[in-house]
Amino acid sequence: MSLNLLRWLLAPRTSLLARRIRRTRHHEISSDAAWRLARLRLHPDEVPYRNHGHSPPS
């Protein structure tokens, strides 16, 4: 099972927001970076995980 399909199944709201973010930025960022950005927007309580070794979305 691909990562994108798994993300759609487990977090459809995050995936839709990531798709919208990527479309509004004219595909300047990767889908993975858009998904991480959407995840942090919808779940701000996960910011500490990003701060501990994960690079911020570009």
C-alpha positions as CSV (number, residue, x, y, z in Angstrom):
1,M,0.0,0.0,0.0
2,S,1.4,3.4,-0.9
3,L,2.0,6.1,1.6
4,N,-0.4,8.5,-0.1
5,L,-3.2,6.0,-0.1
6,L,-2.5,5.2,3.6
7,R,-2.7,8.9,4.4
8,W,-6.0,9.3,2.6
9,L,-7.5,6.3,4.5
10,L,-6.2,7.4,7.9
11,A,-6.5,11.2,7.7
12,P,-8.8,12.3,4.9
13,R,-9.2,15.8,6.3
14,T,-5.5,16.4,6.5
15,S,-5.1,15.0,3.0
16,L,-7.7,17.3,1.5
17,L,-6.1,20.3,3.2
18,A,-2.7,19.2,1.9
19,R,-4.0,19.0,-1.6
20,R,-5.6,22.4,-1.3
21,I,-2.3,23.9,0.0
22,R,-0.3,22.4,-2.8
23,R,-2.8,23.6,-5.4
24,T,-2.8,27.2,-4.0
25,R,1.0,27.3,-4.1
26,H,1.1,26.1,-7.7
27,H,2.8,22.8,-6.8
28,E,5.9,24.7,-5.5
29,I,6.2,22.4,-2.5
30,S,6.2,18.6,-2.5
31,S,3.0,16.7,-1.5
32,D,4.9,15.4,1.6
33,A,5.7,18.9,2.8
34,A,2.2,20.0,2.1
35,W,0.8,17.1,4.1
36,R,3.1,17.9,7.1
37,L,2.0,21.6,7.0
38,A,-1.6,20.6,6.9
39,R,-1.1,18.2,9.7
40,L,0.3,20.9,11.9
41,R,-2.5,23.3,11.0
42,L,-5.2,20.8,12.0
43,H,-3.3,19.4,14.9
44,P,-1.2,22.1,16.6
45,D,-0.5,19.7,19.5
46,E,1.9,17.8,17.3
47,V,4.3,20.7,16.9
48,P,6.7,19.3,19.6
49,Y,7.2,16.3,17.4
50,R,8.3,18.5,14.6
51,N,10.7,20.4,16.9
52,H,12.4,17.1,18.0
53,G,14.4,16.1,14.9
54,H,11.8,16.6,12.1
55,S,12.5,19.3,9.6
56,P,9.8,21.9,9.1
57,P,7.9,22.0,5.8
58,S,9.5,24.1,3.2
